[in-house]
């Protein structure tokens, strides 16, 4: 989702709560268009990230800091000179624009109390960070915009600061119902465009959400709107505006599979086929969203070769499995040929040579059957031919019955590897998946005496994911098939509880009892949610989870990594949702 006015209003609300009356402690400029400002307030340190990067402009509370340059850039030095140790007296969002103004009070060289403004404009390639006096005279900016770059307005030292032109838009906090109806109805575009082209701070995604809540097709023309449609549309719009005015934000991340695709400060009801993860505040959403987004992109690039290998192997194995099933189906006629042979031996003594067929009673079913004969050979030779067909098909069936099981296990294993590649978030994930593919013969590899790949730098052995339930029980989640085996058969004790998504690839989840008699229901629920989330059923609204004591889990001799069997288990339904479950790092 765009970093729109709604998200910025949520950020500003949080900033006002935490930063007003706070002191600016440190100012850094780790990138040419980015500031990190540390503010002390109420015995807490807050690290504010402000970025005017053309591709990713941002403003929010950052969890961790970047490494700072040895020499501070000029803009950073200027800010330190004027506002270091300054007190933040106000923070606001003018006109619901994508602009944040921080008003700072400080003492000048003469000891007089002065006010300055640090203005952040979040506007794509036109984003900027501007330092100005209280009466809007620009002192400096992180990007200088001359008339050669923009004919609309200059952003240069000494110029008067002016807000970017609104383009005829109206703030959602000020627009009347009559004006909303008039603007939307008179816009010769689809409904979504009519909203975001007329309302300040609304992105196309927010406009689409309003249309969805109103039960309207956002791509339909505004000319198609009836009075009833307009009533529904304005009601949905007014509901969102009411939440904004009351500060009723719902910070969330929209997940498609394992990839974050959107973030929002309002409830995104239109993503019925996606998973929604909620967070306590919008800064957590932004920090996690962009970290996970970049991590997914980076890992997908690094895992491209592995994905191709696995994808090709799945395609090849699927074709082999389909062919084997077809051949297995062809052997279903084998019993018919055996019976034909028996019936010829039983009733064939009266058949005349050259007969093309004859009817006989099938004593297995008490039905008459018509048996074709080859008139060029004797009756007994026909019987021998049918028995030969039967024996050939039986041998084929016996061989294929074992082969199809073996091929299906191989296919399931490859699909599980593909699932874990989708779940990978760091290079250790990929290293272990690669070693698994080498061990199973899908990739050629050479090993030294100690078992390490020759020529490879030894990777840090990945640990399973570690969570703790609200009742204090430790829960472990395998990141790949090899780790699933280690978790189940080395870490877990016989009495520990084991969870897994039913009949689909995914992580083994082990809950350590550590002397406790029985798990509380809430821990069962949390462990099942983990098993659902870390499985191929992650995008489904509900997933069936098997659970049993670890002692009931067995690994067949020669089985693929991660493959286990169990016959004693219970099942429950869980949502693939891990929000609220505490992860231990």
N, C-alpha and C positions, 0 to 999 in steps of 0.2 A: 504494500500500500504506500501511496505517496506520503511524505512527511507533511501533511496538510495542516490547515488551521485548527482542526479538531484535536489532533495529536499535540500541536504546539500549545493549545489552551490547557491541555492536561499537564504538559511539562511546566508551563508557567505557574499553574496552580501549585504543583509540588515545589517549585523553586521558591515561591512566596512563603510557603509554610516553613521551609528549611533555611532560607538564606537571608530574609529580611532581618536587619539588625546584626547580621554577621559581619565579620572583618575579613578582608581579603588578605590572606596569609602569604601565598606564593603565586607567581604567574610564570608560566612556561609557554614556549612556542616550539613544540617538537617537529612540526611540519610548517612549510611556508604559508599555509592557509588554515592553520589550526592552533587553537589556544587550549591550554589546560590551566584552570584557575582553582586553587585550593582556598576554600572559605571556612573559617572557624566560627561556629555559632552553637550556643548551648552545649559547650564541652564536646562538640562533635566536629570532625573534619569532613567536609564535602568536596569532592573533586568534580568540577564542572567541565565537561568537554564541549567546546564550541568549534565547529568545523565549517569552513566556507568552501570546501572542496566542490568543484563543479559537478562531479559525478555522484557525490554522497555528502551533501550538507547536513549537519546534525547539531543538536544541542540537547544534552541530557547529562545525568549524573553517571559518571564512569566508575566501574568497579576496580579497574587496574590502570596504572599509568604507563605511558610509553617512555622509552629512554630519551632524555633531553639532550640537545646539542651542547657542546662545551662552551660555545659563545652564543649568547642570546641575540636574535635578530633585532633590527632597529625598532620594529613595531612593539615587540615585547619589552624592550628597554624603555620605550616611551610610556607604556602602561605602568611599568614598575615605578617610574619616576613620579607619575601623577597619582595613581590610585592604590599603590601597595600600602596595606594597612588601612585602606579606606573602608567606610561602613556602607553596606548596601541598605538603602532606605526605601526603595520601591522596585518592583518588577512588573511590567505590564505588556499586553499584546494589543497594539493599536488597531482598532477597526477589524478585529478578528483576522488580520493579515498574517502571513507567515513571517512575522517580525517579532523579536523579543527585545525589549528595552530594559536594561538594568541601570538604575539611577544610583550613583555612588557619591557619598559625601566624604570630603577629605580636607586636610589643611594644606594650603599652598605654601610657597617659600616664605611668605610674610606672616604665616600663622593664621591667615584668614580662612574661615570656613567656606568651601566652594563645593559645587556639585558638577559632576560630569555624567555623561551617558555612554554606555557601551551598547551599541545597537547591532543585533545580529539579524541579517536578512537571509532566510532559508528559501532561495528561489532558483534552484537548479544551477545552471551555468552562470547566472547573474548573482549568486550568493556572495555575501560580503560581511565583514566585521568592521564596524565604523566607530571611531572614538570621537565624541563631540562634546562641546560645552553645554551647559544647562540651557542656553538660548540657541542651541542647534547650529553652532558654527563648527564645522568639521576640523578637528585637530589633525587626524590622520586616519587612514583605513588600511586594512590588510591587503586590499586590491585598489589601485588607483584607476578610476574610470574617467577618461577625458572625453571631450566632444568628438574625438576621432574614433572612439569606441562606441559611444552611445550618444545619439542626438536627442534623447529624451531627457536625461539629467546627467550632470557631472558629479562625481564623488572624488573630490580633491581637497587637500588642506586649504583652509580659508574660505571655502564655499559654504553656503547655507545648506544644511541638510534638509532634504525633502523626501517624503515617503514616495515609494514607487507609485506610478499611476494605477488607480484601482480598476481601470478598464470598464467603468460603468457598473461594476458589481456592487451589491449591497450586503452589509453585515447581516448574518443570520440572527444576531441578537437584537437587531433594530427593525428588520423588515416586517411589514404588516401582512396579514392574511390577504388583503385585497391586492397589495403590490405583488406578493408571491404568485397569486393566481394570474394576474395580468402579465407578468414577466414570462412565466412558463408558457402560458397559452399563446403568446405572441411570438415566441421563438420558433423559427422555421427549421427546427432540428429535432432529433429524438429527445425523449424525456430526460435521459441521463445528462446529455449535453445541456439541455435547457436549465437544469438545476445548477451544475457546476460552472456554467458560463455566466450565470446571474448572481450566484451566492458566493460571497467571499469565503475563502478557507475550505470550501468543500471540494474534495477530489472526485474523480470519476467512480472510484470504489465506494465512497460514502454515498454518492448519488444513486449508485446501483442498489445499495442496501436499502435506501429509502423507497425506491420503486418496488423492491422485493417485499418489504413490509406492507406496502399498499396493495400487493397482489397484482401489480402491473408489469407488463413487458417493457423494460427500460429502453429497448431499442425501437419501440414503436414511436411513430410521429406524434408530436404534441397535438396535431390537428385531430387525432383520433380520440382525444380525451373527452369523456362525457362529464357532466356536472358531478355525477357520483364518483367518477374516477378522480376528479380534482379534489373532492372532499377527502377521499382516502389518501391521496398523495400529500395534501397539506397536513392531515392528521399525523402521518408518519414523520413528516418533516418537523412538525411542532413537537412531537415526542422526543426526537433527537435533540432539538434545541433546548427543550426543558431539562433534559439530562445534563447538557453542557452548563446551563445556567446554575443548576443546583450542585454541580461538581460530581454528578453521579457517573463517573467514568468506569469503564470495564476494561482495563489493560489486558490484551490477549495476543497470542500468536496463533496463526492459522497454519496447520501442518498438513502437507500432502505427502503421505507415505512417511519418509524420514526427512523431508525437506521443508523448511519454513517458507511459505509463499506469501504471506501477508502479515501485517500487524495492525492493531487498531486500538482506539480508546473507547469505542462504542461496541455494543454487542453485534457481532456479524452473523446474523441469523441465516443469511443466504448461502453460507457454506455448509449445506446439509450433508454433503458427501466428504467433508474434510474433518480433521480433528482439531479441536480448539484447546489450547493450553492457556490457562489464566495465570497472571502474576500479580504481586502485591502493588506494584506501581509501574508507570510507563517507562521509567529508566531501566528497570530490570528487563522489560520486554525488548527495548531497543538494544541494550547491551547484548542480550542473549540472541536476539534475532540476527543481528549483523555478524556476530561471532559464528553462529551456526551456519548462516548463509555462506560466509566466506570459507568456513571449514568444509562444508559439503562440496562447494565448487572446487576447492583445492584438492580434496581427496578424490573427487570424481575424475579430475584430470590425471592424478597420479595412478588411479586404479583402472584407467581406460584399457590398458593392455590385458589386465587380469579379467576385466569384464568381457572383453572380446573372446578370450580363451574359454571362459565359463559358458558364455552364450553359444559359441560354436559347439562346445561339448554337449550342451543341453539339446541343441537342435539335432546333432548327430545321434545322440542317445534316444531322443524322442522318436526319430524316424526308425531306428532299430527296434525300439519297443513296439511301435505300431505294426511293423512288419511281422515281428514275432507273434503278436496277438492275432494277426490275420492268419498266419500259418497255423497257430494253435487252434483257431476256429475251424480251419480246413480239416483238422484231424478228428472233428466231432463225428464224422461218418464212419469211423473205424469199427465200431461195434456192429454197424449194419453189415459190413463185409464179413465179419466173423460169423454172424447169424446166417448169411447167405451160404457161406461155405458149409456150415453144419446142416442146414436144411437140404442142400444138394446131396450131402452124404447120406442123409436119412431117407429122402424121398426120390433120389435120382435114379434108382435102379430101373424104373419103368419109363424113363424118358427116352424118346426116340432120338437117334443121332441127327444132327442138322436142325434141331428145335431151337428157336430164337429166344424163347422164354417159357416159364411155367409157373403155376401158382401152387403155393404150399401153405400149410397152417403153421404160423409162428407160435410154437408152444410156450414162448415166454409171455406173449400178450394175448393168446387165443384169437388172433386176427389172421386173415388171409393176406399174404404178401405175394407180389409178382416179382420174380427174380429174372433179370436179363441174362441171356446166355450167349456165348460166342459160338456160333454154329460151325466154325471152322476147326474147332478142337473138340475133344471128347468131353463128356459130362464131368468126369472126375478131374480132368485138367481145369475145367471151369472152377471146380471147388478149390483146387490148389491155388489157382490165380487169386480167388477171393481171400483165401487165408494169407497169401503173400502180401496182398494189399493191406490186410488188417495188421499184419506184423510190422510192415513198413511204417504205417501211420502210428502204430503203438510206440515204436521206437522214437519216431519224431515227436509224439506227444510227451513221452517220458523226458526226452532231452529238452524240449521247449518249456515244459512245466518248471524245470529248474532254471532255465535261462531267463524266462520272463520275470521270475522272482528276483534274480540277480540283476537284471537290467533295470527293473523298477527300483530296486534299492540304490543302484548307481544314479538313476535319474533323480530320485528324492534327495540323494546326497548333493548332487550338483545344484539343485534348486535351493537347498539349504545354504550352500556356499554363496549363491547369488543373493540370498536374503541377507547374509552377514556382510556381504560387500555393500549392500544398500544401507546397512546400519553403521558402516565404518565411519568414524569421526577423527581418527588420527592414524599415523603411519604404522604404529605397532599393530593395529587391527590388520592392516594390509600385509604386514610381514608374516603374521601367523597364518593368514589365509593362503598366502603364497607358499609357505612351507607345507601346508596341508595339500595343496595342489601338486607340489613336487612329490610328497610322500605317496600320493595316490596315482602318480604317473602321468598327470596331465601336463606337467612342465618338466623338462629335463633339468636335473640338478646334480651337482657333485658335492660330496661331503668329505670332510676331513675325519680324522680318527675320533675327535671329540664330538662329532655329529653336527658341527656347524657347516654352513655352506661355504665352500672354498671361495675366497675372494670377496665375501660379503662382510661388511662391518657388523659386528655382533649387536643385534638390537636389544633394547631393554625389554625384558619379558613382560608382556601386558598382564595386568591383574584384572580379575573379574570386577564388574561394577558392584559397588557395595552400598546398600541402603539400610536404614534402620526404621522399623515400624514405629507407630505412635506408642506402642506398648513396650518398646525397647528391644525387640528381637532383631538380630542381624540377618539381613537378606542379601544373597549373592546372586549375580546374574552373569552367565557366560557370554563372552563376546564373539565366540566362534565355536566350531565343532570340537577342536582340540581342547579348548578351554572348558567346554561343556563336559567332556570326559573327565578332565582333571577335577572340576568342581564336584561332579557327582560321585566319582569313585575314589578321590583322594582327600578332598577337603571335608566332604559330608560324612557324618556318622550314620549308623544304621537307623537310629531313631529320629533323625532330622526329617523335615517335611520337604518333599520334592514337587515342583509344579512345572507344567509344560502345556502349551497350546495343543489341543486335541487334533491329531491327524494333519498337522501343518508344520513346516520348518520354523524353528525359533530357538530362543535361549532356554537352557535349563535354569530354573530358579530354585535355590536351596535356602530354606529358613532353618537356622541353627536353634535347637531347643535349649542346649546348654543346661540341662538338668531340670528345665521346666516340665511340668507334667503334660500340659496341653496348650496349644496356641489359642489365643482369643480370636473371636470371629473377625475382629477388625484387621488382625494380622493376616488371616486367611484371605480376606478381601484385598489387602494391599499386595500380597505376594501374587495373587491371581491377576491383578491389574498389571503388575510388572511382566508376568509371563505373556499376557495378551499384547502389551505394548512392544515387547521385544520379540515379535513373531511376524510372519508374513501376513497375519490378520490385522495388522496395526491400523489399517484404514477402515476396517469394519466397525460398525457401532457397538457390536457385542462379539465376544469370542468365547467358545467353550474351552474350559481349562480342566485338564486332568491333574489330580494331586494324590499323593500316596506317601507312605514312609519310604525313605531312601532304601531300606533293606529289601523292598519289593522290586527294585530296579536291577535288571540283569543286562549284561552286554554279551551278545552271541560271539562265539569264537570267529575271528576274521571279519567282524562287522566293520563298516566304514566308521570314521570318527563321528562321534555325536549320536550314533544310532544305538538305541536301547530298546528293551522290551519289558513289559510289565502286564500282569493279568489281574492284580488286585489294586483297585483304585476307586476314587470318587470323582465326581465332576461338578463343576459350577460354572456359571456364566459371569463374565467380567467385562468391564469397559476397558479398552486399551488407553488408559489415561493415568499418568504418573504425577500430575500436579498435586502437591501437598505431601508427597512421600519424600522424606529427607534422605538425600544422598550424602554419603561420607566420602571424602576425597583422601 
